[in-house]
Amino acid sequence: MNVELKPSIFKTIAKLANEKNIEAYVVGGYVRDLFLHRESKDIDIVVLGDGIELAKALSEKMQGSHFAFFKNYGTAMVKHKDWEVEFVGARKESYSRDSRKPTVEPGSLTDDQNRRDFTINALAISLQEHNYGELVDPFNGMADMESKIIRTPLDPDITFSDDPLRMMRAIRFASQLQFEILDETYQSIKKNSERIHIISGERIAEELNKIMLSPKPSLGLKLLFDSGLLQLIFPELVALQGVETKEGKAHKDNFYHTLMVVDNISTETQDLWLRWAALLHDIAKPATKRFTPCEGWTFHGHEDKGSRMVSKIFRKLKLPLNDKMKFVEKMVALHHRPKALAEDGVTESAIRRLIVDAGDNLEDLFTLCRADMTSANMKKIEFYRSNLKQVQQQLADVSERDALRNFQPPVTGEDIMEIFGLEPSREVGIIKTEIREAILVGKIRNDREEALKLMFNKAAELGLNPIGKN
């Protein structure tokens, strides 16, 4: 079978390889994505010969490109505009039990294809002059793509024991491509799941994020759960699973509810961190679960406790501890507020508080809140969504009228300290809080003049005098 390689970069590589009497093949993800009609700008070239020399020649040929090589690994990279081309010598690998870093030695194209993780990633296309474009498919990867199957080229127990990250990758590809993992391959993941402990948190997080960004993340998350991997890498999420019944009263399975919420939000946004907020929105329900005969099952305070759990989970999973984490914390803390307003009725005070607390993320919060409605009763969902829409409109009206979006206090702590000659202190905090609360409950407008008047009144109560008026 011959494959048409349209981008001219392949002809350039082929010509240079021919001049240097080097065999070169396009391999791996680019070839897979070519047949799946997925756009890719990352090209892997396997070379029987000096890959660094070929990469350098390509870089010299392509004006404005960037060349880098890694002599210890025998690899080189050429970046040109949108393209990233990695060159590596064909090799065979052997592994020790306690590391996923192999011992590497030069090999043939067959050796290189044997070491690939899955049949759909073991495809190669020749760049030789005599058989340019010929597909090399020793493990029937094309048939597996047509059947939408993930399987390993060799014995899956060896494949996964050698490099346990491949277990995560199998599930990630199944989730991204909506393929099925061959039963023999999946049973091997279950058998070897404990081996995931030798993989770094950073590599696991990378695969988790790719699962979270797949079209239907629940496919990957459920495969992780059923394989036993999720229990090892993310026990806090697994703790949501299960239903408890007392005195004839049961609560919903919060694990499967969470998977539905993540899928719901994935139909609305590609934002990875909003998807993470959906995954973690109920994370504290196991810790806050209580039963009383009159109320049944309750999870009071799970939003606040869940928000405080986020940093610990991000730290453990090697996710970024920056503004992305802060965003997820905020969404988890606030996720029930719009829904509560829609259920219980709206006061302007509650609306103002939500506008100020959500700030720039108000739209994200409503996206999360809509996704959180997973009842099997469609009339119930329609009712809540209708109420939620009304709440959203009221929020927009109040925000515009009271100038509360991106709320900044009209009188700051610095103002208070300067006027009264204070250092940072309890009194400054009391006055700031008094002004904020007065604006939120509608006692005064979001106006500097009115805020200053309240500031002087509260300061007088505290026995404070402006500088020069003692």
C-alpha positions in Angstrom: 0.0 0.0 0.0 1.3 3.4 -1.0 0.5 6.6 1.0 0.4 10.1 -0.4 2.5 12.4 1.7 1.3 15.9 0.7 3.6 18.3 2.7 6.7 19.1 0.8 8.9 18.6 3.9 8.8 14.8 3.3 10.2 15.1 -0.2 13.0 17.3 1.3 13.8 14.7 4.0 13.7 11.9 1.4 16.1 13.8 -1.0 18.6 14.5 1.8 18.4 10.9 3.1 19.0 9.6 -0.4 22.0 11.9 -0.9 23.5 10.6 2.4 22.6 7.0 1.7 20.4 6.9 4.9 17.2 5.0 5.3 14.4 7.1 6.8 10.8 6.4 7.7 7.9 8.5 9.1 6.6 6.6 12.1 4.1 6.8 15.0 1.5 9.4 15.7 1.8 11.4 12.5 1.1 8.2 10.4 -1.8 7.2 12.7 -3.3 10.6 12.5 -2.9 10.8 8.8 -5.2 7.8 8.4 -7.6 9.1 11.1 -7.8 12.5 9.3 -6.5 14.3 12.4 -4.3 17.3 11.9 -0.7 16.9 13.2 2.4 19.0 13.0 4.6 16.7 15.0 6.6 14.3 12.8 8.8 11.4 14.0 11.4 10.2 11.7 13.2 6.9 12.4 16.6 6.7 10.7 18.8 3.7 9.9 22.0 5.7 10.2 23.0 9.0 11.6 19.7 10.8 12.6 21.5 13.8 13.9 23.4 14.3 10.6 20.1 14.1 8.7 18.4 16.5 11.0 21.2 19.0 10.7 21.1 18.8 6.9 17.3 19.5 7.0 17.8 22.5 9.3 20.4 23.9 6.9 18.0 23.4 4.0 15.1 25.1 5.7 15.7 28.8 6.3 14.7 30.1 9.7 14.5 26.7 11.3 15.8 25.9 14.8 18.1 22.8 15.3 18.8 21.0 18.5 20.4 17.7 19.2 20.8 15.4 22.2 23.9 13.3 21.7 23.4 11.0 24.7 20.0 9.9 23.3 21.0 10.0 19.6 18.1 12.3 18.8 17.7 15.6 17.1 14.9 18.1 16.6 14.2 20.6 13.8 11.5 23.3 14.3 10.3 25.2 11.3 7.2 27.4 11.4 4.4 25.1 12.5 6.4 21.9 12.1 8.4 19.9 14.7 10.4 17.1 13.3 12.2 14.7 15.6 14.9 12.3 14.3 15.9 9.2 16.1 18.0 6.3 15.2 16.2 2.9 14.9 16.8 1.0 18.1 15.8 -1.9 20.3 15.2 -1.6 24.0 15.5 -3.7 27.2 14.1 -2.8 30.6 14.9 -3.4 34.2 12.1 -4.1 36.7 12.3 -0.9 38.7 12.6 1.7 35.9 10.8 2.7 32.7 14.1 4.0 31.3 15.4 1.3 28.9 18.8 0.2 27.9 19.0 1.2 24.2 21.1 -0.2 21.4 21.0 0.4 17.6 18.5 -1.8 15.8 16.5 -2.3 12.6 13.2 -0.8 11.5 11.6 -4.1 12.7 13.3 -3.7 16.2 12.0 -0.1 16.3 8.4 -1.1 15.4 8.5 -4.0 18.0 9.2 -1.5 20.8 6.2 0.7 20.0 3.3 0.8 22.4 0.3 0.0 20.2 -0.3 -1.4 16.7 -1.8 1.8 15.6 1.4 3.6 16.6 3.7 1.0 15.0 3.0 2.1 11.4 5.8 3.4 9.2 6.0 5.1 5.8 9.1 4.7 3.7 11.0 7.8 2.5 13.4 5.8 0.3 13.6 6.8 -3.3 12.8 3.3 -4.6 9.6 2.8 -2.5 8.7 6.3 -1.4 5.3 6.3 0.4 5.1 2.6 1.0 3.3 1.6 4.2 5.1 -0.8 6.6 2.5 -2.4 8.8 3.8 -5.6 10.5 1.1 -5.8 13.2 -2.0 -5.0 11.2 -2.3 -1.5 12.7 -4.5 -0.4 9.8 -7.0 -3.2 10.5 -7.1 -2.2 14.1 -7.7 1.4 13.2 -10.6 0.3 11.0 -12.0 -1.8 13.8 -11.3 0.9 16.3 -9.2 -1.3 18.6 -6.3 -0.6 20.9 -3.8 -3.5 21.3 -0.1 -3.9 21.9 2.2 -5.3 19.1 3.7 -7.9 21.4 2.7 -9.6 24.7 0.8 -6.9 26.6 2.2 -8.1 30.0 5.7 -7.4 28.7 4.7 -4.1 27.1 3.0 -2.7 30.2 5.5 -4.1 32.7 8.4 -2.6 30.7 6.8 0.8 30.6 3.7 1.1 32.8 2.9 4.6 31.4 1.6 2.7 28.4 -1.3 1.6 30.5 -2.3 5.2 30.9 -1.7 5.8 27.2 -3.9 2.9 26.2 -6.8 4.4 28.1 -6.0 7.9 26.9 -6.1 6.8 23.2 -9.3 4.9 23.8 -10.8 8.1 25.3 -9.4 10.5 22.7 -10.3 8.3 19.7 -13.3 6.6 21.2 -11.7 3.2 20.4 -12.1 0.0 22.4 -9.2 -1.6 24.2 -8.9 -5.3 23.2 -10.0 -7.5 26.1 -6.6 -9.3 26.4 -4.9 -5.9 26.5 -7.3 -4.5 29.1 -7.0 -7.6 31.3 -3.2 -7.0 31.2 -3.7 -3.4 32.4 -5.7 -4.7 35.4 -3.0 -7.3 36.1 -0.1 -4.8 35.9 -1.9 -1.8 37.4 0.4 -1.7 40.5 3.3 -1.0 38.3 2.1 2.5 37.8 3.9 3.4 41.0 7.2 3.7 39.2 5.9 6.4 36.9 6.5 10.1 37.8 3.5 12.2 38.8 4.3 14.6 36.0 3.8 11.9 33.3 0.6 10.7 34.9 -0.7 14.2 35.1 0.1 14.7 31.4 -2.0 11.6 30.5 -4.8 12.6 32.8 -5.0 16.0 31.2 -5.3 14.5 27.8 -8.1 12.2 29.0 -9.8 15.3 30.5 -9.5 17.1 27.1 -11.0 14.1 25.1 -14.4 14.5 23.6 -16.1 12.3 26.3 -13.7 12.2 29.3 -16.0 9.7 31.2 -14.8 7.0 28.8 -11.2 7.3 30.0 -12.1 8.0 33.6 -14.3 4.9 33.8 -11.6 2.7 32.1 -9.2 4.0 34.7 -11.6 3.1 37.5 -12.5 -0.3 36.2 -8.8 -1.2 35.6 -7.9 -0.3 39.2 -5.5 2.5 38.1 -7.7 5.3 39.4 -7.7 3.8 42.8 -3.9 4.1 42.8 -3.4 7.5 41.3 -6.6 9.4 42.5 -8.3 7.7 45.5 -10.1 10.9 46.4 -12.2 10.6 43.3 -12.8 6.9 43.8 -14.2 7.7 47.3 -17.2 9.3 45.6 -18.3 5.9 44.2 -21.1 3.9 45.8 -24.6 4.4 47.2 -25.5 4.1 50.9 -29.1 3.5 52.1 -30.5 4.1 55.6 -34.1 3.9 56.7 -35.1 3.5 53.1 -33.3 6.7 52.1 -30.4 6.6 49.6 -28.1 9.2 48.1 -27.0 9.2 44.4 -23.7 7.7 43.3 -21.6 10.8 43.3 -18.8 9.2 41.2 -21.0 8.5 38.2 -22.8 11.9 38.7 -19.4 13.5 38.5 -18.5 11.7 35.3 -21.8 13.0 33.8 -21.0 16.5 34.9 -17.6 16.4 33.3 -19.1 15.1 30.0 -21.8 17.8 30.2 -19.3 20.5 30.5 -17.1 19.1 27.8 -19.9 19.7 25.3 -19.7 23.4 26.1 -16.0 24.2 26.6 -12.5 23.1 25.8 -11.2 24.8 28.9 -9.1 22.1 30.7 -9.4 23.8 34.1 -13.1 24.3 34.0 -13.3 20.5 33.2 -11.1 19.9 36.3 -13.5 22.1 38.3 -16.3 19.8 37.2 -14.3 16.8 38.2 -13.6 18.1 41.7 -16.9 20.0 42.4 -18.2 17.3 44.7 -14.9 15.9 45.9 -15.6 16.6 49.6 -19.0 14.9 49.7 -17.5 11.7 51.3 -16.0 13.8 54.0 -19.2 15.8 54.7 -21.8 13.0 54.3 -24.2 12.9 57.2 -27.6 11.1 57.8 -30.4 12.4 59.9 -33.9 10.8 60.0 -35.6 14.1 59.2 -33.3 15.3 56.4 -31.9 12.1 55.1 -28.5 12.3 53.5 -26.8 15.7 53.6 -23.4 17.1 52.4 -23.4 20.4 54.2 -20.3 22.5 53.6 -18.9 20.2 50.8 -18.3 23.3 48.6 -16.0 25.0 51.1 -14.2 21.8 52.2 -13.8 20.7 48.5 -12.3 24.1 47.6 -9.7 23.6 50.4 -8.9 20.1 49.1 -8.0 21.3 45.6 -4.5 22.5 46.5 -3.6 19.2 48.1 -4.9 17.2 45.1 -3.1 19.5 42.6 0.1 19.1 44.6 -0.2 15.3 44.7 -1.1 15.0 41.0 1.7 17.5 40.0 -0.8 19.9 38.5 0.1 23.6 38.4 -0.1 25.5 41.7 -0.8 28.8 40.1 -3.8 30.8 38.9 -5.2 27.7 37.3 -5.4 26.0 40.7 -6.9 29.2 42.2 -9.6 29.2 39.4 -10.5 25.6 40.2 -10.7 26.4 43.9 -13.0 29.3 43.2 -15.3 27.3 41.0 -15.6 24.4 43.5 -16.3 26.9 46.3 -19.0 28.7 44.4 -20.5 25.9 42.3 -23.7 25.5 44.4 -24.5 29.2 44.8 -26.4 29.8 41.5 -28.3 26.6 41.9 -29.3 27.5 45.4 -30.5 30.9 44.2 -32.5 29.2 41.4 -34.1 26.8 43.9 -34.7 29.1 46.9 -35.5 32.5 45.3 -33.3 35.5 44.7 -32.4 38.5 46.9 -30.4 41.4 45.6 -28.0 41.0 48.4 -27.3 37.4 47.4 -26.9 38.5 43.8 -24.4 41.2 44.7 -22.4 38.8 46.8 -22.2 36.3 43.9 -21.2 38.9 41.4 -18.4 40.1 43.6 -17.2 36.7 44.7 -17.2 35.3 41.1 -15.7 38.4 39.5 -14.5 37.6 35.9 -15.5 34.0 36.2 -19.3 34.4 36.4 -19.9 32.9 33.0 -17.7 29.9 33.8 -19.6 29.4 37.0 -23.0 29.3 35.2 -21.5 26.8 32.7 -20.5 24.6 35.6 -23.8 25.0 37.3 -25.7 24.0 34.1 -23.5 20.9 33.7 -24.2 20.0 37.3 -27.8 19.3 36.6 -27.9 15.5 35.9 -31.4 14.4 37.0 -33.1 11.7 35.0 -36.2 13.8 35.2 -36.0 16.1 32.2 -38.8 18.3 33.5 -36.9 18.9 36.7 -33.8 19.9 34.7 -35.8 22.2 32.4 -37.4 23.9 35.5 -34.0 24.5 37.1 -32.4 25.7 33.9 -35.3 28.1 33.3 -34.8 29.5 36.9 -31.1 29.6 36.4 -31.5 31.7 33.3 -33.7 34.1 35.2 -31.0 34.4 37.9 -28.4 35.0 35.3 -30.4 37.8 33.8 -30.9 39.4 37.2 -27.2 39.1 37.8 -26.5 40.9 34.6 -29.0 43.7 35.5 -27.7 44.2 39.0 -24.1 44.1 37.8 -24.7 46.8 35.2 -26.8 49.0 37.5 -24.5 48.8 40.5 -21.2 48.7 38.7 -20.2 45.5 40.5 -18.5 43.4 37.8 -14.8 43.3 38.6 -15.7 44.9 42.0 -13.1 47.0 43.6 -13.9 48.7 46.9 -14.4 52.5 46.4 -12.4 53.0 49.5 -9.3 50.8 49.9 -7.3 49.8 52.9 -4.5 52.1 51.8 -7.0 55.0 51.8 -8.1 54.2 55.4 -4.5 53.9 56.6 -3.5 57.2 55.0 -6.5 59.2 56.3 -6.2 57.9 59.8 -2.4 57.4 60.0 -2.7 53.7 60.7 -0.5 50.7 60.0 -2.2 47.4 58.8 -4.4 46.5 61.7 -7.7 45.0 62.9 -9.4 48.5 62.7 -8.6 48.8 59.0 -10.1 45.4 58.3 -13.3 46.3 60.3 -13.8 49.4 58.3 -13.2 47.7 54.9 -15.6 44.9 55.8 -18.2 47.4 56.9 -18.0 49.3 53.6 -18.1 46.0 51.5 -21.1 44.6 53.4 -23.0 47.9 53.2 -22.6 47.9 49.4 -23.6 44.2 49.1 -26.8 44.5 51.1 -27.7 47.7 49.3 -27.3 50.1 52.3 -25.1 52.4 50.2 -24.3 52.5 46.5 -21.0 51.4 45.1 -19.9 55.1 45.2 -16.8 56.6 46.7 -18.6 59.6 48.3 -21.1 57.3 50.2 -18.3 54.9 51.1 -16.2 57.7 52.6 -19.1 58.9 54.7 -19.6 55.4 56.1 -15.9 55.1 56.7 -15.8 58.3 58.9 -18.9 57.1 60.9 -17.4 53.7 61.5 -14.0 55.1 62.4 -15.6 57.4 65.0 -17.3 54.4 66.6 -13.8 52.8 66.9 -12.4 56.0 68.4 -10.3 56.9 65.4 -9.7 60.5 64.1 -8.3 61.6 60.8 -4.7 62.9 60.8 -4.6 66.5 62.0 -8.0 66.3 63.8 -7.0 64.9 67.2 
